[in-house]
Amino acid sequence: MQPPLALTMGEPGGVGPDLTLAVWLDRHRLDVPPFYLLADPDFVAGRARLMGLDCPMEVVEPEMAASVFERALPIVPLVARVEAEPGRANPANAGAVVEAIARAVGDVRSGAAAAVVTNPIHKQSLYAAGFRHPGHTEFLGTLSAAWSGAAARPVMMLAGPELRAVPVTIHIPLRDVADALSEALIVETGRVVAEDLRRRFGLPSPRLAVAGLNPHAGEGGTIGREEQTIILPAIEALRAGGISVSGPLSADAMFHPSARVSYDAALCMYHDQALIPAKTIAFAETVNVTLGLAFVRTSPDHGTAFDLAGSGRADPSSLAAALRLAAALVAHERAA
């Protein structure tokens, strides 16, 4: 039996606490594995009272979480205290947000937790408090490198029941994408994706489909030459490494049902090229997975949703899917 999952509270002014309460209260229907929440217990209890939820909670050490999960929401207390109103970000809580993430990774490293699942954070609040990483993914990459002693190449994947999509470039302006793309970046991303598909998704011979950057994949160079000068050489290098790859494909024709059955993951050239189809096909069931780490990390595919915080209207489906997928990835890795 694997240890419970470590769930971070995320931005306390957002919907993370609401979703955690909702998932635990509906844990049987949602079929979620045991988890514990890293948070300020008094803050979580206050949010439950505000929402009129009768949710029993127990303050525990990680090792005890699984034994109390069926009768109460296990909470592993943070050192930092939290004060937050629903719908409002407070940079004063940045220390608690970062502590929860680092503690979760530490618990996986010690064997007390099986994987890290993160509620959404509010990056602007963290930046205002001096956070020096572009986001969750990069911070987790730093923690992974400290764990393994090897540089990490964290890769974002949006994984849903019908599509896995990976953006090669992520949070940069669209006008900078062409300059940021390189053969080396695509090759490195493809190798990380293929390795994690084998090791954690249980796919012995993963198939990758690579999107073009330009409309119609450049139409032979008449609508841009990045496909010929960057993307195709990267595909050939991946194939030379024994990875099954198709492309460059026209992005407007690679996400319909009959096209999706021909590959296991799509490598897309920029953020929205990957996230728009993933969220359109299965918004509530799609999970953000960070590949290339020394540990499993998943997260809901949405943000803090300040407008829904404290209302009881936030949909816990993506968080529940993130918990289920984290447990499944750990199980695949252990079986392999």
PyMOL commands that set and color helices and strands:
alter all, ss='L'
color gray80, all
select helices_A, chain A and resi 16-25+27-30+41-50+62-68+91-110+123-128+136-148+174-180+183-199+215-221+226-240+251-253+257-260+271-285+306-308+317-335
alter helices_A, ss='H'
color red, helices_A
select strands_A, chain A and resi 5-8+35-39+57-59+73-77+116-118+155-159+164-167+207-211+244-249+265-268+287-291+297-300
alter strands_A, ss='S'
color yellow, strands_A
deselect
rebuild
show_as cartoon
